[in-house]
Amino acid sequence: MNWTKYKLSIILCTVLVTWGVSCLIAEFNYRVRPETPLCAFKLEDCGDSIYHLDFLGESISFALPPDQVRQFADSEQMRNYREQGAVILDSASRDIKALRNFIDSCLQW
């Protein structure tokens, strides 16, 4: 039960911070830079393995060689990350279902 409260608190804080940042960027775009709105994060594929990244108004362009990208994507480390991600998503979905059941049981009282 205690872990559920902690997880709910973390989710609520994350949602509130994300909502606050979203409102802040929207207000900044409305008042300060309406002609060129600020985007928090933008990644563009410019073709030929060249990417352009914008992060809060700062720009960087970089190239990724296709062979290295393919080797990295097929590496043992990435396979392990994918497996760990699947386990974490499975656990999170079970926690969300348990939280939903808990909220439903509380609302039925």
Rosetta blueprint (number, residue, H / E / L):
1 M L
2 N H
3 W H
4 T H
5 K H
6 Y H
7 K H
8 L H
9 S H
10 I H
11 I H
12 L H
13 C H
14 T H
15 V H
16 L H
17 V H
18 T H
19 W H
20 G H
21 V H
22 S H
23 C H
24 L H
25 I H
26 A H
27 E H
28 F H
29 N H
30 Y H
31 R H
32 V L
33 R L
34 P L
35 E L
36 T L
37 P L
38 L L
39 C L
40 A L
41 F E
42 K E
43 L E
44 E E
45 D E
46 C E
47 G E
48 D L
49 S L
50 I E
51 Y E
52 H E
53 L E
54 D E
55 F E
56 L L
57 G L
58 E E
59 S E
60 I E
61 S E
62 F E
63 A E
64 L L
65 P L
66 P H
67 D H
68 Q H
69 V H
70 R H
71 Q H
72 F H
73 A H
74 D L
75 S L
76 E H
77 Q H
78 M H
79 R H
80 N H
81 Y H
82 R H
83 E H
84 Q H
85 G H
86 A H
87 V H
88 I H
89 L H
90 D H
91 S H
92 A H
93 S H
94 R H
95 D H
96 I H
97 K H
98 A H
99 L H
100 R H
101 N H
102 F H
103 I H
104 D H
105 S H
106 C H
107 L H
108 Q H
109 W L
